[in-house]
Amino acid sequence: MKLFLSLNLFFTITIVNAQEHISSFNALTVNYKFHPKFFLYAEGQLRGNEDYTYPDYYELKGGLGYNLTKNHKPFVGLGRYVTYKNHSLSKEEFRVWLQDVIDFKKGIVKFENRFRAEKSWFYEPKSEKSSERMRYRYRLNITVPLNAKSVKPGTLFTNVYDEVFFVSPNKPTFARNRVYGGLGYQIDENFGMVGGYLWQREFEAAGNKNLHFIYLALNINIDGTKNNETKSYHFPGAD
């Protein structure tokens, strides 16, 4: 915990010195396993990109996943994404995606590989402009429990990941990089919480941009199958 606070202080000082600001990234996720093989996932996000205390972006999304094996989970999803500028609606996005998650454990360390392909349709109401985009993402997510051999109720864990984004037909093709580090706590069988620091680099033709987020999330896991096997707990990173 002292290390986590020290890192947060270091990043805050670095950001102030660089004349950049802290943004907010808040999420609520629900993972509902209604069948031994199938699960539903839903997520709501609220971000303050320009001002920490004023939300200027939100998204609502969800989808259906399939437990092909214990460590292999393909998923299909869709969502609505809205951005505000100067307190008025700037851009709307509708997105569908296919993803595949393959994870494995080495000792107590869990490695998650997530591959995703997204198709987006945009509309800007002020200019009545419409556009489309394809985007491809890869994330390596590493989780380590700190006071147990696996994540279960009462477990404190640390979580780090790196994610890269590639787009088409926009330029540059390598559009974004995200790096996250934080702590989580699995409260009980249904509720978990995570928090940490997220650095996001936007690569644009007009010039690159850094965003610095304080990430906070509440994760709800519901197992409706009454399965007596060892449970796994869903605690996604910033998405």
Buried (B, 14 or more C-beta within 10 A) or exposed (E): EEEBEEBBEEBBEEBEEEEEBBBBBBBBBBBBBEEEEEBBBBBBBBBBBBEBEEBBBBBEBBBBBEBEEEBEBBBEBBBEBBBBBEEEEBBBBEBBBBBBBBBEEEEBEBEBBBBBEBBBEBBBEEEEEEEEBEBBBEBEBBBEBBEBEBBBBEBBBBBBBBBBBBBEEBEEEEBBBBEBBBBBBBEEEBBBBBBBBBBBBEBEEEEEEEBBBBBBBBBBBBBEBEEEEEBBBBBBBBB
